[in-house]
Amino acid sequence: MTVFPVRVEVGWEELESEQVVIIVNKELSALEERVANFLGAPKSVRRPLDEMNSKLWMLMDGKMSVNQIVAEMDRIFAEKIAPAPERINRSIADFVNMGLVELHQTGFDEEE
């Protein structure tokens, strides 16, 4: 079965250094929100990704299957990412577990 990882609708930005920062809104209870407002605490968390996860994030747009992403990441990072399949599958699973990526059985066309 072919699987296509797709980023969910979440805030993120790519810095000039090609590093990706994901912006996740905090899920606060009513009481926590009142305390956060009183203290002036931020309502979102900025999660900077390292070089490899930043590139992985950019590739997870639904146009490439997991196998294609593994091949591309292996081509770019070579020895730094070995063993590529295990490391990339683990990173994708982490993104899925954090609710930042969904897995689809069909990819997106270029026009989308």
N, CA, C and O atoms as a GROMACS GRO file, in nm:
protein
  448
    1MET      N    1   0.084  -0.118   0.000
    1MET     CA    2   0.000   0.000   0.000
    1MET      C    3   0.089   0.125   0.000
    1MET      O    4   0.185   0.134   0.076
    2THR      N    5   0.056   0.220  -0.085
    2THR     CA    6   0.130   0.345  -0.092
    2THR      C    7   0.067   0.446   0.002
    2THR      O    8  -0.055   0.461   0.006
    3VAL      N    9   0.151   0.514   0.080
    3VAL     CA   10   0.103   0.610   0.179
    3VAL      C   11   0.165   0.746   0.150
    3VAL      O   12   0.285   0.758   0.123
    4PHE      N   13   0.080   0.850   0.157
    4PHE     CA   14   0.123   0.987   0.132
    4PHE      C   15   0.105   1.069   0.260
    4PHE      O   16  -0.009   1.090   0.302
    5PRO      N   17   0.213   1.117   0.322
    5PRO     CA   18   0.199   1.203   0.439
    5PRO      C   19   0.160   1.345   0.396
    5PRO      O   20   0.214   1.400   0.300
    6VAL      N   21   0.065   1.403   0.470
    6VAL     CA   22   0.013   1.536   0.437
    6VAL      C   23   0.009   1.621   0.564
    6VAL      O   24  -0.046   1.579   0.666
    7ARG      N   25   0.067   1.741   0.558
    7ARG     CA   26   0.062   1.834   0.671
    7ARG      C   27  -0.083   1.876   0.695
    7ARG      O   28  -0.158   1.899   0.600
    8VAL      N   29  -0.122   1.886   0.822
    8VAL     CA   30  -0.255   1.938   0.854
    8VAL      C   31  -0.250   2.090   0.852
    8VAL      O   32  -0.142   2.150   0.846
    9GLU      N   33  -0.368   2.152   0.857
    9GLU     CA   34  -0.375   2.298   0.860
    9GLU      C   35  -0.325   2.346   0.996
    9GLU      O   36  -0.397   2.343   1.095
   10VAL      N   37  -0.201   2.389   0.999
   10VAL     CA   38  -0.140   2.439   1.121
   10VAL      C   39  -0.047   2.553   1.079
   10VAL      O   40   0.008   2.552   0.969
   11GLY      N   41  -0.031   2.648   1.168
   11GLY     CA   42   0.058   2.759   1.136
   11GLY      C   43   0.203   2.714   1.131
   11GLY      O   44   0.248   2.636   1.215
   12TRP      N   45   0.275   2.762   1.031
   12TRP     CA   46   0.418   2.732   1.023
   12TRP      C   47   0.483   2.834   0.932
   12TRP      O   48   0.417   2.898   0.850
   13GLU      N   49   0.614   2.847   0.947
   13GLU     CA   50   0.688   2.940   0.862
   13GLU      C   51   0.825   2.882   0.833
   13GLU      O   52   0.881   2.806   0.911
   14GLU      N   53   0.877   2.922   0.718
   14GLU     CA   54   1.012   2.880   0.680
   14GLU      C   55   1.102   3.002   0.693
   14GLU      O   56   1.078   3.105   0.629
   15LEU      N   57   1.206   2.991   0.776
   15LEU     CA   58   1.299   3.100   0.795
   15LEU      C   59   1.397   3.106   0.678
   15LEU      O   60   1.405   3.013   0.598
   16GLU      N   61   1.472   3.214   0.668
   16GLU     CA   62   1.569   3.229   0.560
   16GLU      C   63   1.671   3.116   0.560
   16GLU      O   64   1.724   3.080   0.455
   17SER      N   65   1.698   3.061   0.677
   17SER     CA   66   1.794   2.952   0.690
   17SER      C   67   1.737   2.818   0.643
   17SER      O   68   1.802   2.715   0.656
   18GLU      N   69   1.615   2.820   0.589
   18GLU     CA   70   1.540   2.702   0.547
   18GLU      C   71   1.495   2.616   0.664
   18GLU      O   72   1.452   2.502   0.646
   19GLN      N   73   1.504   2.672   0.785
   19GLN     CA   74   1.452   2.603   0.903
   19GLN      C   75   1.302   2.631   0.913
   19GLN      O   76   1.258   2.744   0.893
   20VAL      N   77   1.226   2.528   0.945
   20VAL     CA   78   1.082   2.542   0.961
   20VAL      C   79   1.049   2.556   1.109
   20VAL      O   80   1.105   2.488   1.194
   21VAL      N   81   0.957   2.647   1.137
   21VAL     CA   82   0.906   2.665   1.272
   21VAL      C   83   0.756   2.639   1.267
   21VAL      O   84   0.683   2.706   1.193
   22ILE      N   85   0.710   2.542   1.345
   22ILE     CA   86   0.567   2.510   1.351
   22ILE      C   87   0.508   2.588   1.467
   22ILE      O   88   0.565   2.593   1.576
   23ILE      N   89   0.391   2.649   1.444
   23ILE     CA   90   0.325   2.729   1.546
   23ILE      C   91   0.198   2.652   1.588
   23ILE      O   92   0.104   2.639   1.511
   24VAL      N   93   0.199   2.603   1.711
   24VAL     CA   94   0.090   2.521   1.762
   24VAL      C   95   0.014   2.600   1.867
   24VAL      O   96   0.073   2.648   1.964
   25ASN      N   97  -0.117   2.614   1.848
   25ASN     CA   98  -0.201   2.680   1.948
   25ASN      C   99  -0.219   2.589   2.067
   25ASN      O  100  -0.245   2.470   2.052
   26LYS      N  101  -0.206   2.645   2.187
   26LYS     CA  102  -0.225   2.568   2.309
   26LYS      C  103  -0.373   2.541   2.331
   26LYS      O  104  -0.458   2.627   2.306
   27GLU      N  105  -0.403   2.421   2.376
   27GLU     CA  106  -0.541   2.384   2.411
   27GLU      C  107  -0.556   2.412   2.561
   27GLU      O  108  -0.507   2.336   2.644
   28LEU      N  109  -0.623   2.522   2.594
   28LEU     CA  110  -0.636   2.562   2.733
   28LEU      C  111  -0.780   2.546   2.782
   28LEU      O  112  -0.876   2.571   2.708
   29SER      N  113  -0.793   2.505   2.907
   29SER     CA  114  -0.926   2.503   2.969
   29SER      C  115  -0.964   2.649   2.998
   29SER      O  116  -0.882   2.739   2.985
   30ALA      N  117  -1.088   2.671   3.037
   30ALA     CA  118  -1.135   2.806   3.067
   30ALA      C  119  -1.052   2.869   3.178
   30ALA      O  120  -1.015   2.986   3.170
   31LEU      N  121  -1.022   2.792   3.281
   31LEU     CA  122  -0.942   2.843   3.392
   31LEU      C  123  -0.800   2.873   3.346
   31LEU      O  124  -0.746   2.979   3.378
   32GLU      N  125  -0.740   2.781   3.271
   32GLU     CA  126  -0.604   2.804   3.221
   32GLU      C  127  -0.598   2.927   3.132
   32GLU      O  128  -0.500   3.001   3.135
   33GLU      N  129  -0.703   2.947   3.053
   33GLU     CA  130  -0.705   3.064   2.964
   33GLU      C  131  -0.712   3.194   3.044
   33GLU      O  132  -0.645   3.292   3.009
   34ARG      N  133  -0.792   3.195   3.151
   34ARG     CA  134  -0.800   3.315   3.237
   34ARG      C  135  -0.664   3.343   3.300
   34ARG      O  136  -0.620   3.458   3.306
   35VAL      N  137  -0.598   3.238   3.349
   35VAL     CA  138  -0.466   3.255   3.411
   35VAL      C  139  -0.365   3.304   3.307
   35VAL      O  140  -0.286   3.394   3.334
   36ALA      N  141  -0.369   3.245   3.186
   36ALA     CA  142  -0.278   3.286   3.079
   36ALA      C  143  -0.301   3.431   3.042
   36ALA      O  144  -0.206   3.506   3.022
   37ASN      N  145  -0.428   3.472   3.034
   37ASN     CA  146  -0.459   3.612   3.002
   37ASN      C  147  -0.406   3.705   3.112
   37ASN      O  148  -0.348   3.810   3.082
   38PHE      N  149  -0.426   3.666   3.237
   38PHE     CA  150  -0.382   3.748   3.351
   38PHE      C  151  -0.229   3.763   3.350
   38PHE      O  152  -0.176   3.872   3.374
   39LEU      N  153  -0.160   3.652   3.322
   39LEU     CA  154  -0.014   3.653   3.324
   39LEU      C  155   0.047   3.701   3.192
   39LEU      O  156   0.168   3.726   3.185
   40GLY      N  157  -0.036   3.715   3.090
   40GLY     CA  158   0.017   3.755   2.959
   40GLY      C  159   0.095   3.644   2.891
   40GLY      O  160   0.186   3.671   2.812
   41ALA      N  161   0.060   3.520   2.922
   41ALA     CA  162   0.131   3.405   2.864
   41ALA      C  163   0.089   3.387   2.718
   41ALA      O  164  -0.025   3.416   2.681
   42PRO      N  165   0.181   3.339   2.635
   42PRO     CA  166   0.146   3.317   2.494
   42PRO      C  167   0.043   3.205   2.480
   42PRO      O  168   0.040   3.112   2.560
   43LYS      N  169  -0.041   3.216   2.377
   43LYS     CA  170  -0.144   3.116   2.353
   43LYS      C  171  -0.101   3.016   2.246
   43LYS      O  172  -0.178   2.930   2.206
   44SER      N  173   0.024   3.029   2.202
   44SER     CA  174   0.077   2.934   2.104
   44SER      C  175   0.222   2.904   2.138
   44SER      O  176   0.289   2.978   2.209
   45VAL      N  177   0.268   2.792   2.084
   45VAL     CA  178   0.406   2.747   2.105
   45VAL      C  179   0.474   2.741   1.969
   45VAL      O  180   0.417   2.688   1.873
   46ARG      N  181   0.594   2.795   1.961
   46ARG     CA  182   0.673   2.789   1.838
   46ARG      C  183   0.772   2.672   1.851
   46ARG      O  184   0.854   2.669   1.942
   47ARG      N  185   0.761   2.577   1.758
   47ARG     CA  186   0.848   2.458   1.762
   47ARG      C  187   0.942   2.460   1.644
   47ARG      O  188   0.903   2.422   1.534
   48PRO      N  189   1.067   2.502   1.664
   48PRO     CA  190   1.163   2.499   1.554
   48PRO      C  191   1.207   2.355   1.526
   48PRO      O  192   1.231   2.277   1.618
   49LEU      N  193   1.216   2.321   1.398
   49LEU     CA  194   1.260   2.188   1.357
   49LEU      C  195   1.407   2.194   1.317
   49LEU      O  196   1.455   2.297   1.271
   50ASP      N  197   1.477   2.083   1.334
   50ASP     CA  198   1.615   2.077   1.288
   50ASP      C  199   1.619   2.070   1.135
   50ASP      O  200   1.514   2.066   1.070
   51GLU      N  201   1.738   2.068   1.080
   51GLU     CA  202   1.755   2.072   0.935
   51GLU      C  203   1.682   1.958   0.864
   51GLU      O  204   1.612   1.981   0.765
   52MET      N  205   1.698   1.836   0.913
   52MET     CA  206   1.637   1.721   0.846
   52MET      C  207   1.485   1.721   0.859
   52MET      O  208   1.415   1.695   0.762
   53ASN      N  209   1.434   1.749   0.979
   53ASN     CA  210   1.288   1.752   0.996
   53ASN      C  211   1.226   1.870   0.923
   53ASN      O  212   1.110   1.862   0.880
   54SER      N  213   1.299   1.979   0.907
   54SER     CA  214   1.249   2.092   0.828
   54SER      C  215   1.232   2.050   0.683
   54SER      O  216   1.130   2.080   0.621
   55LYS      N  217   1.331   1.980   0.629
   55LYS     CA  218   1.320   1.933   0.490
   55LYS      C  219   1.207   1.831   0.478
   55LYS      O  220   1.130   1.835   0.382
   56LEU      N  221   1.196   1.741   0.575
   56LEU     CA  222   1.089   1.643   0.575
   56LEU      C  223   0.953   1.713   0.576
   56LEU      O  224   0.863   1.675   0.502
   57TRP      N  225   0.939   1.815   0.660
   57TRP     CA  226   0.813   1.890   0.668
   57TRP      C  227   0.776   1.947   0.531
   57TRP      O  228   0.660   1.939   0.490
   58MET      N  229   0.873   2.004   0.461
   58MET     CA  230   0.847   2.064   0.331
   58MET      C  231   0.804   1.958   0.229
   58MET      O  232   0.723   1.987   0.141
   59LEU      N  233   0.856   1.836   0.241
   59LEU     CA  234   0.824   1.729   0.146
   59LEU      C  235   0.688   1.665   0.174
   59LEU      O  236   0.632   1.600   0.086
   60MET      N  237   0.634   1.683   0.294
   60MET     CA  238   0.508   1.617   0.329
   60MET      C  239   0.388   1.704   0.286
   60MET      O  240   0.308   1.748   0.368
   61ASP      N  241   0.379   1.726   0.155
   61ASP     CA  242   0.271   1.809   0.100
   61ASP      C  243   0.167   1.727   0.027
   61ASP      O  244   0.079   1.782  -0.039
   62GLY      N  245   0.176   1.594   0.038
   62GLY     CA  246   0.079   1.506  -0.025
   62GLY      C  247   0.110   1.469  -0.169
   62GLY      O  248   0.036   1.394  -0.231
   63LYS      N  249   0.220   1.521  -0.222
   63LYS     CA  250   0.256   1.493  -0.360
   63LYS      C  251   0.353   1.376  -0.373
   63LYS      O  252   0.368   1.318  -0.481
   64MET      N  253   0.419   1.341  -0.262
   64MET     CA  254   0.517   1.231  -0.264
   64MET      C  255   0.476   1.125  -0.164
   64MET      O  256   0.428   1.155  -0.055
   65SER      N  257   0.496   0.998  -0.203
   65SER     CA  258   0.470   0.888  -0.111
   65SER      C  259   0.583   0.880  -0.008
   65SER      O  260   0.687   0.944  -0.025
   66VAL      N  261   0.562   0.802   0.096
   66VAL     CA  262   0.666   0.782   0.197
   66VAL      C  263   0.793   0.730   0.130
   66VAL      O  264   0.903   0.777   0.160
   67ASN      N  265   0.780   0.633   0.038
   67ASN     CA  266   0.898   0.577  -0.028
   67ASN      C  267   0.972   0.683  -0.110
   67ASN      O  268   1.095   0.684  -0.114
   68GLN      N  269   0.898   0.771  -0.176
   68GLN     CA  270   0.962   0.877  -0.253
   68GLN      C  271   1.032   0.976  -0.161
   68GLN      O  272   1.141   1.025  -0.191
   69ILE      N  273   0.970   1.006  -0.048
   69ILE     CA  274   1.031   1.097   0.048
   69ILE      C  275   1.159   1.036   0.105
   69ILE      O  276   1.260   1.105   0.119
   70VAL      N  277   1.154   0.907   0.138
   70VAL     CA  278   1.274   0.839   0.189
   70VAL      C  279   1.388   0.849   0.087
   70VAL      O  280   1.501   0.880   0.123
   71ALA      N  281   1.357   0.824  -0.041
   71ALA     CA  282   1.460   0.830  -0.145
   71ALA      C  283   1.516   0.972  -0.158
   71ALA      O  284   1.637   0.990  -0.172
   72GLU      N  285   1.430   1.072  -0.153
   72GLU     CA  286   1.474   1.211  -0.165
   72GLU      C  287   1.558   1.254  -0.045
   72GLU      O  288   1.662   1.317  -0.062
   73MET      N  289   1.515   1.220   0.075
   73MET     CA  290   1.591   1.254   0.196
   73MET      C  291   1.725   1.183   0.196
   73MET      O  292   1.826   1.241   0.237
   74ASP      N  293   1.728   1.056   0.152
   74ASP     CA  294   1.854   0.982   0.145
   74ASP      C  295   1.948   1.046   0.044
   74ASP      O  296   2.069   1.052   0.067
   75ARG      N  297   1.892   1.094  -0.067
   75ARG     CA  298   1.974   1.161  -0.169
   75ARG      C  299   2.034   1.290  -0.113
   75ARG      O  300   2.151   1.319  -0.136
   76ILE      N  301   1.955   1.366  -0.039
   76ILE     CA  302   2.000   1.495   0.012
   76ILE      C  303   2.098   1.479   0.128
   76ILE      O  304   2.202   1.544   0.131
   77PHE      N  305   2.065   1.393   0.224
   77PHE     CA  306   2.143   1.385   0.348
   77PHE      C  307   2.239   1.267   0.355
   77PHE      O  308   2.325   1.264   0.444
   78ALA      N  309   2.228   1.172   0.266
   78ALA     CA  310   2.320   1.057   0.255
   78ALA      C  311   2.352   0.996   0.392
   78ALA      O  312   2.263   0.952   0.463
   79GLU      N  313   2.479   0.994   0.427
   79GLU     CA  314   2.524   0.929   0.550
   79GLU      C  315   2.467   0.992   0.677
   79GLU      O  316   2.451   0.924   0.778
   80LYS      N  317   2.435   1.121   0.673
   80LYS     CA  318   2.384   1.190   0.792
   80LYS      C  319   2.250   1.133   0.838
   80LYS      O  320   2.214   1.146   0.955
   81ILE      N  321   2.176   1.069   0.746
   81ILE     CA  322   2.041   1.022   0.781
   81ILE      C  323   2.032   0.869   0.785
   81ILE      O  324   1.925   0.815   0.814
   82ALA      N  325   2.141   0.802   0.758
   82ALA     CA  326   2.139   0.655   0.755
   82ALA      C  327   2.110   0.598   0.894
   82ALA      O  328   2.164   0.650   0.992
   83PRO      N  329   2.028   0.495   0.906
   83PRO     CA  330   1.949   0.431   0.801
   83PRO      C  331   1.822   0.513   0.772
   83PRO      O  332   1.735   0.528   0.858
   84ALA      N  333   1.812   0.563   0.651
   84ALA     CA  334   1.706   0.657   0.613
   84ALA      C  335   1.564   0.603   0.635
   84ALA      O  336   1.483   0.673   0.697
   85PRO      N  337   1.530   0.483   0.588
   85PRO     CA  338   1.391   0.438   0.605
   85PRO      C  339   1.345   0.438   0.751
   85PRO      O  340   1.235   0.484   0.782
   86GLU      N  341   1.428   0.388   0.841
   86GLU     CA  342   1.390   0.381   0.981
   86GLU      C  343   1.374   0.520   1.042
   86GLU      O  344   1.276   0.547   1.111
   87ARG      N  345   1.470   0.608   1.016
   87ARG     CA  346   1.467   0.741   1.076
   87ARG      C  347   1.350   0.823   1.022
   87ARG      O  348   1.283   0.893   1.098
   88ILE      N  349   1.326   0.816   0.893
   88ILE     CA  350   1.219   0.897   0.833
   88ILE      C  351   1.083   0.844   0.875
   88ILE      O  352   0.993   0.922   0.907
   89ASN      N  353   1.066   0.712   0.875
   89ASN     CA  354   0.938   0.654   0.919
   89ASN      C  355   0.909   0.692   1.065
   89ASN      O  356   0.795   0.720   1.100
   90ARG      N  357   1.012   0.694   1.149
   90ARG     CA  358   0.995   0.732   1.290
   90ARG      C  359   0.956   0.880   1.300
   90ARG      O  360   0.868   0.916   1.378
   91SER      N  361   1.022   0.965   1.221
   91SER     CA  362   0.989   1.108   1.224
   91SER      C  363   0.847   1.133   1.175
   91SER      O  364   0.774   1.213   1.234
   92ILE      N  365   0.807   1.064   1.068
   92ILE     CA  366   0.669   1.080   1.018
   92ILE      C  367   0.571   1.034   1.125
   92ILE      O  368   0.470   1.100   1.148
   93ALA      N  369   0.599   0.921   1.190
   93ALA     CA  370   0.511   0.872   1.297
   93ALA      C  371   0.501   0.973   1.411
   93ALA      O  372   0.394   0.992   1.468
   94ASP      N  373   0.612   1.038   1.445
   94ASP     CA  374   0.610   1.141   1.549
   94ASP      C  375   0.519   1.258   1.509
   94ASP      O  376   0.439   1.305   1.589
   95PHE      N  377   0.531   1.303   1.384
   95PHE     CA  378   0.444   1.411   1.335
   95PHE      C  379   0.297   1.369   1.340
   95PHE      O  380   0.211   1.448   1.378
   96VAL      N  381   0.268   1.244   1.303
   96VAL     CA  382   0.131   1.193   1.307
   96VAL      C  383   0.081   1.191   1.453
   96VAL      O  384  -0.030   1.235   1.481
   97ASN      N  385   0.164   1.141   1.544
   97ASN     CA  386   0.125   1.133   1.686
   97ASN      C  387   0.102   1.270   1.747
   97ASN      O  388   0.021   1.283   1.839
   98MET      N  389   0.171   1.372   1.698
   98MET     CA  390   0.152   1.509   1.748
   98MET      C  391   0.032   1.577   1.681
   98MET      O  392  -0.004   1.690   1.716
   99GLY      N  393  -0.031   1.507   1.584
   99GLY     CA  394  -0.147   1.563   1.516
   99GLY      C  395  -0.112   1.666   1.410
   99GLY      O  396  -0.197   1.746   1.372
  100LEU      N  397   0.013   1.664   1.362
  100LEU     CA  398   0.058   1.762   1.264
  100LEU      C  399   0.056   1.709   1.121
  100LEU      O  400   0.062   1.787   1.026
  101VAL      N  401   0.046   1.578   1.106
  101VAL     CA  402   0.048   1.514   0.973
  101VAL      C  403  -0.057   1.404   0.971
  101VAL      O  404  -0.078   1.334   1.071
  102GLU      N  405  -0.122   1.389   0.857
  102GLU     CA  406  -0.215   1.279   0.834
  102GLU      C  407  -0.160   1.193   0.722
  102GLU      O  408  -0.087   1.241   0.635
  103LEU      N  409  -0.195   1.064   0.724
  103LEU     CA  410  -0.152   0.972   0.619
  103LEU      C  411  -0.270   0.943   0.527
  103LEU      O  412  -0.379   0.910   0.574
  104HIS      N  413  -0.248   0.956   0.396
  104HIS     CA  414  -0.352   0.932   0.297
  104HIS      C  415  -0.308   0.820   0.203
  104HIS      O  416  -0.189   0.796   0.186
  105GLN      N  417  -0.405   0.752   0.143
  105GLN     CA  418  -0.374   0.644   0.049
  105GLN      C  419  -0.360   0.694  -0.093
  105GLN      O  420  -0.316   0.621  -0.181
  106THR      N  421  -0.399   0.819  -0.117
  106THR     CA  422  -0.382   0.878  -0.250
  106THR      C  423  -0.309   1.010  -0.234
  106THR      O  424  -0.325   1.080  -0.134
  107GLY      N  425  -0.230   1.043  -0.335
  107GLY     CA  426  -0.157   1.169  -0.332
  107GLY      C  427  -0.237   1.281  -0.396
  107GLY      O  428  -0.343   1.260  -0.454
  108PHE      N  429  -0.184   1.401  -0.383
  108PHE     CA  430  -0.246   1.520  -0.442
  108PHE      C  431  -0.184   1.546  -0.577
  108PHE      O  432  -0.065   1.521  -0.597
  109ASP      N  433  -0.263   1.596  -0.668
  109ASP     CA  434  -0.211   1.634  -0.800
  109ASP      C  435  -0.135   1.766  -0.786
  109ASP      O  436  -0.153   1.840  -0.690
  110GLU      N  437  -0.050   1.794  -0.885
  110GLU     CA  438   0.029   1.917  -0.884
  110GLU      C  439  -0.060   2.042  -0.880
  110GLU      O  440  -0.020   2.143  -0.822
  111GLU      N  441  -0.179   2.037  -0.941
  111GLU     CA  442  -0.263   2.155  -0.950
  111GLU      C  443  -0.322   2.195  -0.815
  111GLU      O  444  -0.358   2.311  -0.796
  112GLU      N  445  -0.333   2.102  -0.722
  112GLU     CA  446  -0.399   2.131  -0.594
  112GLU      C  447  -0.313   2.218  -0.508
  112GLU      O  448  -0.352   2.253  -0.397
   0.00000   0.00000   0.00000
